[in-house]
Every structure is written in C-alpha cells, then in structure tokens.
Amino acid sequence: MKFLQILRPAGVTLWRPSSGVSCLLGLVTCLGCVASFNITPVTSGLRSAFSATRSSSVLGGTQRAVTFDRLLVNIGNDFNPDTGSFRCRLPGAYYFSFTVGKFPKKMLSVMLVKNRMEVQAMAYDGYQKQGRKVQSQSVMVSLKPMDTVYLLLHENPDYAIYSNVGPYITFSGYLVYPDSTSPVGYLNNHLSPPGLHLPGCPPSIDPYYDWRRTTPGEEPRSAFSVARTLSALGESRGRREREALTFDVEYVNIGGHFNKTSGRFTCHFPGAYYFAFTVGKHPRRAVSVKLMTGRGEVRAMVFNEDMSRRREMQSQSLLLSLKKGDSVWLYSQQEGGYAVYSNQGRFTTFSGFLVYPDVESMYRDTTFP
C-alpha cells in the first residue's frame, strides 16, 4: 500500500491514504457499524444446529420438559439446555431426532412438541417390567422465527426416562434448508452501501423467491417428512403385489417429490439422500417393515417378532445414492400376524432429504434448446 506524505511540522509526520486504502477504511467502517448491532459472522449467520445429552433419569410428575446437562454442539445458540427448548431464529426446514431410555418397571412416553402442545411425533414403550432399553424418533418440521421445539415427558408417575453417565438420552436438531420467503427473513450479515456489491456478500432477499421450487443456478432442494395416525393391519389372505405404506400427515414436502397417498418418494435430483423411519409395534402382532427402492429392492428393515401386548417402536436410517426417477418407499409385511401401530401421537414417521447433489449427473441429464 502506498501513502502520500503531505506535511512534517515539528518532527511530526502526517499521512494521507491513497484511494485503495480509503476504500479499505470505508469497508472497515461499514463492518464496524455491523458489529455494533452484534450480528454474527456470515459463517454462522445461516447455520443452526444443536446436540445435547442428559446423564440422569427423570420421573414422571417431577418435571415435564426434558432438560439437558451437557451441550455438545450449539451453532447459533438457539438451544437452551436449562429449559430443553430450541427457539427458531432462522425460518426453514429443521430435522430433529431424539433417543430416550426406558426406566425399569416404568412406561415410556416422550413427545416432540412444537410451540404449545402441538405434538409432532413421540417415542413410546408400554412395557412395565424389569429391563432397560432405548427408543428413538425423528422428524423434519417447518419452523418460523420464534417457534419453539422441545421434548415433553408424560406427567403420570407411572412414566419415566432413564439415563446415566452413558448417556441414554440425546436430543439433536439442525437446519436443513433455510426459508428465504419468510416475511421476517434472516439477518444479512454483510451490510454494504446501496448499489455496492461486495464479493461473497449474499444479495438482498427476493420476496418472490419460493424455497420449495428450484430455479436454474440454485442448489437443488428435496426433502419430505410424513407420519401416520392410523395403524396398518396385515390380512390373512395373501397378496401378490407389494403395497407401499401410506401416510396422512405431511410435515414437509420440499419440491413435492413425496406422494403421501401412494407412499412413494421419486428422485428428481440425482445424489446422496438420507432416509430415516420409525414404526410402532402393534399389540399381539409382529412388525416387519422394509425400506424399498424401485420395484422392491430391500435396502434396510426393522423387525420385531414379539407377539405380546407390548407397544414399542423400531427405528432405522441410511444413506442411498439415487438417480433421477428412482423411487423409495416403505413396505409393511401384509400377512396376518403383522401390523404397524400408530395413533394421534404419530408413532410411525418417515423422512428423507438430499444431502449432496450429484452435479455431474445433473449436468449430463440437462438438455439445451
């Protein structure tokens, strides 16, 4: 950098910056104004994620909201472990997952709740005998700024959750896709003078941008999360055709790539996708649910042949590499003696989203006029 000497009175040297330095000083002044508003750097501005654990048990009736004593990750500081509550700062689609331990001789019932008692999904185990195990659940939820999400334990003393220094109890969540159409929007962490665009600075939010639609030049988005509120019972009479498990509750369907009526997800963007599902076991019935692709290739499954009156849950997840046109669906064994259990608590859920698009395949599939 060059400086121009203009005056030297009584041994003191004064300097006038060149035009390049003036621009730099202007940028520093601008960023100084931003700092006065306590706006975080862009590296964390559009990120929100947390993961917390609990190392002690909780008995029903002592507290309802599950709190946590160890915070592993809290990007954006949107999760409060002392209250167990996540408060949305950035509108968008969030993926939440939790695992809870069953206390010996107690039942287990923990709900994932949005705002005031809006039950999104739950983990349940009605077995009251000796023994410890864990139950897991996951779901993707669309949130607006100031929405809250937390875990709620059944208040009856017959219920409890178990943990120790292991720990058995975990709760995680992260922003998968931000929603730029929100009227509240998110903070732009680089404020530049009107008409000046600085490299790396996000442009102004377009109020007409639809986060559910991918336009040329944008990173592709595809995500869904659904649930059932009714059980699905197998029948004694045989069926030759495998039917997909269908759903009646839709949390998120970015891109519209999941058809809850047919129960099938169709890939529109080739790439690596993450899928997770949880199903409830019906009393006096076994459960066998497979994650299928195409015409019936089995990719993963859950199974429980316990024919007791016990109601509990089974979970599974994996990553799949998909091509455009591939389909993914759940198949529940349809013979008599098998069933999937659910109710308004939404025991049975199914979620999936694009993790990494295959840009090369998308480019090859693109046709130009």
NORKA-V500147 format. One record per residue. N is the residue number from 1. SS is DSSP state (a for helix, b for strand, c for the rest). PHI is phi in whole degrees, -180 to 180 (999 if undefined). PSI is psi in whole degrees, 0 to 359 (none if undefined). Layout:
n=N ss=SS phi=PHI psi=PSI
n=N ss=SS phi=PHI psi=PSI
//
This chain:
n=1 ss=c phi=999 psi=142
n=2 ss=c phi=-108 psi=140
n=3 ss=b phi=-122 psi=149
n=4 ss=b phi=-107 psi=121
n=5 ss=b phi=-80 psi=129
n=6 ss=b phi=-120 psi=337
n=7 ss=b phi=-159 psi=147
n=8 ss=c phi=-142 psi=69
n=9 ss=a phi=-82 psi=135
n=10 ss=a phi=48 psi=44
n=11 ss=a phi=78 psi=3
n=12 ss=c phi=-101 psi=131
n=13 ss=c phi=-103 psi=127
n=14 ss=b phi=-108 psi=147
n=15 ss=b phi=-128 psi=144
n=16 ss=b phi=-116 psi=122
n=17 ss=b phi=-69 psi=152
n=18 ss=c phi=-74 psi=175
n=19 ss=a phi=-63 psi=323
n=20 ss=a phi=-64 psi=320
n=21 ss=a phi=-69 psi=325
n=22 ss=a phi=-60 psi=318
n=23 ss=a phi=-64 psi=319
n=24 ss=a phi=-65 psi=317
n=25 ss=a phi=-64 psi=324
n=26 ss=a phi=-64 psi=319
n=27 ss=a phi=-65 psi=318
n=28 ss=a phi=-62 psi=319
n=29 ss=a phi=-62 psi=318
n=30 ss=a phi=-62 psi=315
n=31 ss=a phi=-68 psi=330
n=32 ss=a phi=-65 psi=323
n=33 ss=a phi=-65 psi=321
n=34 ss=a phi=-63 psi=317
n=35 ss=a phi=-63 psi=329
n=36 ss=a phi=-65 psi=340
n=37 ss=c phi=-93 psi=5
n=38 ss=c phi=58 psi=39
n=39 ss=c phi=-87 psi=129
n=40 ss=c phi=-71 psi=162
n=41 ss=c phi=-62 psi=161
n=42 ss=a phi=-64 psi=337
n=43 ss=a phi=-65 psi=337
n=44 ss=a phi=-118 psi=354
n=45 ss=a phi=-62 psi=323
n=46 ss=c phi=-109 psi=28
n=47 ss=c phi=-125 psi=142
n=48 ss=c phi=-152 psi=121
n=49 ss=b phi=-159 psi=148
n=50 ss=b phi=-150 psi=158
n=51 ss=b phi=-153 psi=127
n=52 ss=b phi=-137 psi=156
n=53 ss=b phi=-132 psi=161
n=54 ss=b phi=-128 psi=134
n=55 ss=c phi=-108 psi=12
n=56 ss=c phi=-138 psi=158
n=57 ss=c phi=-80 psi=163
n=58 ss=b phi=-135 psi=128
n=59 ss=b phi=-96 psi=141
n=60 ss=c phi=-59 psi=138
n=61 ss=c phi=98 psi=339
n=62 ss=c phi=-85 psi=325
n=63 ss=c phi=-161 psi=156
n=64 ss=c phi=-103 psi=305
n=65 ss=b phi=-72 psi=132
n=66 ss=c phi=-80 psi=123
n=67 ss=c phi=-104 psi=172
n=68 ss=c phi=-136 psi=148
n=69 ss=c phi=-112 psi=359
n=70 ss=b phi=-140 psi=125
n=71 ss=b phi=-108 psi=114
n=72 ss=b phi=-87 psi=319
n=73 ss=b phi=-142 psi=140
n=74 ss=b phi=-153 psi=66
n=75 ss=b phi=-74 psi=119
n=76 ss=c phi=96 psi=350
n=77 ss=c phi=56 psi=40
n=78 ss=c phi=-93 psi=353
n=79 ss=b phi=-112 psi=134
n=80 ss=b phi=-110 psi=107
n=81 ss=c phi=-67 psi=334
n=82 ss=c phi=-71 psi=330
n=83 ss=c phi=-104 psi=346
n=84 ss=c phi=74 psi=17
n=85 ss=b phi=-111 psi=135
n=86 ss=b phi=-99 psi=128
n=87 ss=b phi=-114 psi=125
n=88 ss=c phi=-69 psi=128
n=89 ss=c phi=-107 psi=324
n=90 ss=c phi=-114 psi=118
n=91 ss=c phi=-65 psi=144
n=92 ss=b phi=159 psi=195
n=93 ss=b phi=-100 psi=123
n=94 ss=b phi=-115 psi=143
n=95 ss=b phi=-106 psi=125
n=96 ss=b phi=-119 psi=142
n=97 ss=b phi=-143 psi=147
n=98 ss=b phi=-149 psi=153
n=99 ss=b phi=-133 psi=135
n=100 ss=b phi=-133 psi=147
n=101 ss=b phi=-93 psi=144
n=102 ss=b phi=-89 psi=129
n=103 ss=c phi=-78 psi=137
n=104 ss=c phi=-56 psi=135
n=105 ss=c phi=63 psi=20
n=106 ss=c phi=-128 psi=155
n=107 ss=b phi=-88 psi=163
n=108 ss=b phi=-123 psi=128
n=109 ss=b phi=-153 psi=106
n=110 ss=b phi=-128 psi=129
n=111 ss=b phi=-109 psi=140
n=112 ss=b phi=-87 psi=118
n=113 ss=b phi=-117 psi=139
n=114 ss=b phi=-110 psi=129
n=115 ss=c phi=55 psi=231
n=116 ss=c phi=-100 psi=94
n=117 ss=c phi=65 psi=28
n=118 ss=b phi=-90 psi=95
n=119 ss=b phi=-70 psi=125
n=120 ss=b phi=-98 psi=320
n=121 ss=b phi=-167 psi=169
n=122 ss=b phi=-149 psi=160
n=123 ss=b phi=-114 psi=134
n=124 ss=b phi=-145 psi=145
n=125 ss=b phi=-152 psi=115
n=126 ss=c phi=-91 psi=12
n=127 ss=c phi=-82 psi=120
n=128 ss=c phi=-104 psi=9
n=129 ss=c phi=-89 psi=179
n=130 ss=c phi=-63 psi=145
n=131 ss=c phi=135 psi=146
n=132 ss=c phi=-122 psi=141
n=133 ss=c phi=-158 psi=177
n=134 ss=b phi=-122 psi=154
n=135 ss=b phi=-129 psi=143
n=136 ss=b phi=-127 psi=158
n=137 ss=b phi=-155 psi=152
n=138 ss=b phi=-152 psi=152
n=139 ss=b phi=-163 psi=153
n=140 ss=b phi=-104 psi=134
n=141 ss=b phi=-130 psi=141
n=142 ss=b phi=-89 psi=125
n=143 ss=b phi=-122 psi=149
n=144 ss=c phi=-107 psi=162
n=145 ss=c phi=-56 psi=138
n=146 ss=c phi=80 psi=356
n=147 ss=c phi=-63 psi=147
n=148 ss=b phi=-120 psi=148
n=149 ss=b phi=-135 psi=134
n=150 ss=b phi=-156 psi=171
n=151 ss=b phi=-102 psi=136
n=152 ss=b phi=-123 psi=124
n=153 ss=b phi=-92 psi=142
n=154 ss=c phi=-58 psi=135
n=155 ss=c phi=-80 psi=349
n=156 ss=c phi=-70 psi=136
n=157 ss=c phi=-61 psi=346
n=158 ss=c phi=-74 psi=353
n=159 ss=b phi=-111 psi=152
n=160 ss=b phi=-165 psi=164
n=161 ss=b phi=-125 psi=144
n=162 ss=b phi=-112 psi=142
n=163 ss=c phi=-160 psi=166
n=164 ss=c phi=-149 psi=198
n=165 ss=c phi=-65 psi=356
n=166 ss=c phi=-47 psi=301
n=167 ss=c phi=-97 psi=160
n=168 ss=c phi=-87 psi=332
n=169 ss=b phi=-102 psi=122
n=170 ss=b phi=-136 psi=154
n=171 ss=b phi=-148 psi=125
n=172 ss=b phi=-137 psi=155
n=173 ss=b phi=-164 psi=151
n=174 ss=b phi=-157 psi=156
n=175 ss=b phi=-77 psi=120
n=176 ss=b phi=-90 psi=308
n=177 ss=b phi=-134 psi=119
n=178 ss=b phi=-72 psi=151
n=179 ss=c phi=-107 psi=106
n=180 ss=c phi=-85 psi=2
n=181 ss=c phi=-93 psi=357
n=182 ss=c phi=-62 psi=137
n=183 ss=c phi=-64 psi=337
n=184 ss=c phi=-83 psi=318
n=185 ss=c phi=72 psi=188
n=186 ss=c phi=-124 psi=162
n=187 ss=c phi=-69 psi=132
n=188 ss=c phi=-85 psi=115
n=189 ss=c phi=-82 psi=355
n=190 ss=c phi=-123 psi=104
n=191 ss=c phi=-98 psi=116
n=192 ss=c phi=-117 psi=156
n=193 ss=c phi=-59 psi=154
n=194 ss=c phi=-55 psi=133
n=195 ss=c phi=85 psi=353
n=196 ss=c phi=-107 psi=122
n=197 ss=c phi=-110 psi=119
n=198 ss=c phi=-93 psi=140
n=199 ss=c phi=-56 psi=134
n=200 ss=c phi=88 psi=352
n=201 ss=c phi=-85 psi=134
n=202 ss=c phi=-68 psi=142
n=203 ss=c phi=-70 psi=169
n=204 ss=c phi=-61 psi=149
n=205 ss=c phi=-69 psi=129
n=206 ss=c phi=-84 psi=114
n=207 ss=c phi=-64 psi=346
n=208 ss=c phi=-98 psi=2
n=209 ss=c phi=-74 psi=132
n=210 ss=c phi=-108 psi=114
n=211 ss=c phi=-69 psi=346
n=212 ss=c phi=-89 psi=354
n=213 ss=c phi=-120 psi=133
n=214 ss=c phi=-98 psi=127
n=215 ss=c phi=-109 psi=161
n=216 ss=c phi=-54 psi=136
n=217 ss=c phi=94 psi=344
n=218 ss=c phi=-90 psi=153
n=219 ss=c phi=-69 psi=131
n=220 ss=c phi=-64 psi=147
n=221 ss=c phi=-128 psi=136
n=222 ss=c phi=-156 psi=122
n=223 ss=b phi=-160 psi=148
n=224 ss=b phi=-149 psi=156
n=225 ss=b phi=-155 psi=124
n=226 ss=b phi=-137 psi=168
n=227 ss=b phi=-149 psi=162
n=228 ss=b phi=-112 psi=145
n=229 ss=c phi=-114 psi=4
n=230 ss=c phi=-128 psi=152
n=231 ss=c phi=-77 psi=158
n=232 ss=b phi=-123 psi=113
n=233 ss=b phi=-100 psi=134
n=234 ss=c phi=-72 psi=155
n=235 ss=b phi=-115 psi=153
n=236 ss=c phi=-68 psi=321
n=237 ss=c phi=-69 psi=139
n=238 ss=c phi=-72 psi=150
n=239 ss=c phi=-129 psi=132
n=240 ss=c phi=-83 psi=322
n=241 ss=c phi=-88 psi=132
n=242 ss=c phi=-82 psi=122
n=243 ss=c phi=-102 psi=139
n=244 ss=b phi=-74 psi=147
n=245 ss=c phi=-71 psi=128
n=246 ss=c phi=-100 psi=169
n=247 ss=c phi=-138 psi=152
n=248 ss=c phi=-119 psi=357
n=249 ss=b phi=-122 psi=130
n=250 ss=b phi=-120 psi=114
n=251 ss=b phi=-83 psi=309
n=252 ss=b phi=-142 psi=141
n=253 ss=b phi=-151 psi=69
n=254 ss=b phi=-73 psi=120
n=255 ss=c phi=94 psi=345
n=256 ss=c phi=67 psi=30
n=257 ss=c phi=-88 psi=353
n=258 ss=b phi=-110 psi=132
n=259 ss=b phi=-107 psi=105
n=260 ss=c phi=-71 psi=339
n=261 ss=c phi=-71 psi=318
n=262 ss=c phi=-90 psi=343
n=263 ss=c phi=77 psi=16
n=264 ss=b phi=-117 psi=139
n=265 ss=b phi=-100 psi=132
n=266 ss=b phi=-115 psi=125
n=267 ss=c phi=-72 psi=126
n=268 ss=c phi=-106 psi=335
n=269 ss=c phi=-122 psi=116
n=270 ss=c phi=-62 psi=144
n=271 ss=b phi=160 psi=194
n=272 ss=b phi=-97 psi=124
n=273 ss=b phi=-117 psi=144
n=274 ss=b phi=-103 psi=132
n=275 ss=b phi=-126 psi=142
n=276 ss=b phi=-145 psi=141
n=277 ss=b phi=-146 psi=151
n=278 ss=b phi=-133 psi=135
n=279 ss=b phi=-130 psi=148
n=280 ss=b phi=-93 psi=145
n=281 ss=c phi=-92 psi=129
n=282 ss=c phi=-80 psi=142
n=283 ss=c phi=-58 psi=138
n=284 ss=c phi=65 psi=15
n=285 ss=c phi=-134 psi=151
n=286 ss=b phi=-86 psi=164
n=287 ss=b phi=-128 psi=135
n=288 ss=b phi=-147 psi=107
n=289 ss=b phi=-127 psi=131
n=290 ss=b phi=-116 psi=142
n=291 ss=b phi=-88 psi=119
n=292 ss=b phi=-115 psi=155
n=293 ss=b phi=-129 psi=155
n=294 ss=c phi=58 psi=234
n=295 ss=c phi=-95 psi=10
n=296 ss=c phi=134 psi=24
n=297 ss=b phi=-77 psi=124
n=298 ss=b phi=-81 psi=124
n=299 ss=b phi=-105 psi=328
n=300 ss=b phi=-165 psi=163
n=301 ss=b phi=-157 psi=163
n=302 ss=b phi=-122 psi=150
n=303 ss=b phi=-152 psi=138
n=304 ss=b phi=-151 psi=114
n=305 ss=c phi=-96 psi=10
n=306 ss=c phi=-64 psi=122
n=307 ss=c phi=-101 psi=17
n=308 ss=c phi=-77 psi=181
n=309 ss=c phi=-79 psi=0
n=310 ss=c phi=-66 psi=135
n=311 ss=c phi=-108 psi=123
n=312 ss=c phi=-149 psi=191
n=313 ss=b phi=-136 psi=157
n=314 ss=b phi=-132 psi=140
n=315 ss=b phi=-129 psi=155
n=316 ss=b phi=-156 psi=153
n=317 ss=b phi=-158 psi=156
n=318 ss=b phi=-171 psi=167
n=319 ss=b phi=-102 psi=141
n=320 ss=b phi=-129 psi=142
n=321 ss=b phi=-93 psi=118
n=322 ss=b phi=-118 psi=148
n=323 ss=c phi=-104 psi=162
n=324 ss=c phi=-60 psi=129
n=325 ss=c phi=97 psi=346
n=326 ss=c phi=-64 psi=148
n=327 ss=b phi=-119 psi=149
n=328 ss=b phi=-133 psi=136
n=329 ss=b phi=-159 psi=166
n=330 ss=b phi=-105 psi=138
n=331 ss=b phi=-122 psi=123
n=332 ss=b phi=-99 psi=131
n=333 ss=c phi=-51 psi=127
n=334 ss=c phi=-99 psi=357
n=335 ss=b phi=-72 psi=159
n=336 ss=c phi=-61 psi=145
n=337 ss=c phi=98 psi=348
n=338 ss=b phi=-115 psi=151
n=339 ss=b phi=-166 psi=162
n=340 ss=b phi=-119 psi=129
n=341 ss=b phi=-102 psi=140
n=342 ss=c phi=-161 psi=165
n=343 ss=c phi=-153 psi=200
n=344 ss=c phi=-65 psi=344
n=345 ss=c phi=-74 psi=348
n=346 ss=c phi=64 psi=64
n=347 ss=c phi=-66 psi=323
n=348 ss=b phi=-103 psi=120
n=349 ss=b phi=-134 psi=159
n=350 ss=b phi=-149 psi=125
n=351 ss=b phi=-137 psi=154
n=352 ss=b phi=-164 psi=149
n=353 ss=b phi=-158 psi=156
n=354 ss=b phi=-75 psi=124
n=355 ss=b phi=-93 psi=306
n=356 ss=b phi=-135 psi=118
n=357 ss=b phi=-73 psi=149
n=358 ss=c phi=-91 psi=90
n=359 ss=a phi=-62 psi=321
n=360 ss=a phi=-63 psi=317
n=361 ss=a phi=-66 psi=320
n=362 ss=a phi=-63 psi=321
n=363 ss=a phi=-67 psi=319
n=364 ss=a phi=-66 psi=324
n=365 ss=a phi=-76 psi=347
n=366 ss=c phi=-78 psi=132
n=367 ss=c phi=-111 psi=140
n=368 ss=c phi=-111 psi=143
n=369 ss=c phi=-68 psi=none
//
